[in-house]
Amino acid sequence: MADRAREDEAIRGVVERLTDVFSATRSPAEVEAAVAKAHASFTGRPVREFVPVLVERKARALLSDSRAGQ
């Protein structure tokens, strides 16, 4: 349970950081959606220690790729 709370807190930090980074080009809702999509891709994975780092990388790539298409 404590691990889940720690992961949730780290994911909230990812949302905050990426919202700041992409504030000029992405709405907070778009950032939250990208983070949620990235986080969902790790559902069911047994090793959770690095999930927040991997989520941040994946969400950043999603947001960057989306921006390139505009």
Backbone torsions as a table, in degrees:
resi	resn	phi	psi	omega
1	MET	NA	-42.6	179.2
2	ALA	-64.1	-36.2	178.2
3	ASP	-63.8	-40.3	179.2
4	ARG	-64.5	-42.2	178.8
5	ALA	-64.2	-39.6	178.2
6	ARG	-65.1	-42.0	178.4
7	GLU	-64.9	-44.6	178.9
8	ASP	-60.1	-41.5	178.0
9	GLU	-63.7	-42.8	178.9
10	ALA	-63.8	-38.7	179.0
11	ILE	-66.5	-38.9	175.1
12	ARG	-60.4	-38.4	176.1
13	GLY	-63.3	-38.8	177.1
14	VAL	-61.5	-46.1	179.4
15	VAL	-59.6	-45.3	-179.7
16	GLU	-61.9	-47.2	-179.2
17	ARG	-62.1	-47.5	-177.5
18	LEU	-70.9	-30.1	174.8
19	THR	-63.0	-41.7	176.5
20	ASP	-65.4	-46.6	-177.3
21	VAL	-62.4	-41.5	-174.6
22	PHE	-103.0	18.2	-174.4
23	SER	-60.5	-27.4	-178.9
24	ALA	-79.8	-20.4	-173.3
25	THR	-124.5	-15.2	-175.7
26	ARG	-132.1	141.1	175.5
27	SER	-76.7	158.2	175.2
28	PRO	-56.6	-34.6	179.0
29	ALA	-65.3	-38.9	178.1
30	GLU	-65.3	-40.2	178.3
31	VAL	-64.6	-47.1	179.4
32	GLU	-59.8	-39.4	178.9
33	ALA	-65.5	-41.4	179.0
34	ALA	-65.0	-42.0	178.8
35	VAL	-66.1	-42.2	179.1
36	ALA	-62.3	-42.2	178.6
37	LYS	-63.3	-45.0	178.9
38	ALA	-63.5	-43.2	-178.6
39	HIS	-65.1	-40.4	-180.0
40	ALA	-62.3	-28.3	-179.1
41	SER	-68.7	-12.2	179.0
42	PHE	-104.9	8.2	178.1
43	THR	-60.9	134.6	177.2
44	GLY	84.3	-3.0	177.4
45	ARG	-77.8	130.9	-173.7
46	PRO	-71.9	-34.0	-178.5
47	VAL	-92.5	115.8	-172.3
48	ARG	-106.4	-7.9	-171.1
49	GLU	-56.1	-39.7	-175.5
50	PHE	-103.9	7.5	-177.5
51	VAL	-56.1	-47.1	-179.8
52	PRO	-58.3	-39.5	178.5
53	VAL	-65.2	-44.4	-180.0
54	LEU	-67.0	-37.5	177.2
55	VAL	-62.9	-44.5	-179.8
56	GLU	-60.8	-44.6	179.0
57	ARG	-61.9	-45.2	-177.6
58	LYS	-67.5	-43.2	179.5
59	ALA	-65.2	-40.8	177.9
60	ARG	-60.3	-42.3	178.6
61	ALA	-65.5	-42.3	178.1
62	LEU	-60.4	-44.7	-178.7
63	LEU	-69.3	-38.1	178.7
64	SER	-68.9	-43.1	178.8
65	ASP	-63.9	-40.3	179.1
66	SER	-63.5	-38.9	-179.3
67	ARG	-66.1	-37.1	-178.7
68	ALA	-64.7	-28.5	-178.7
69	GLY	-80.6	-3.9	-177.6
70	GLN	-89.1	NA	NA
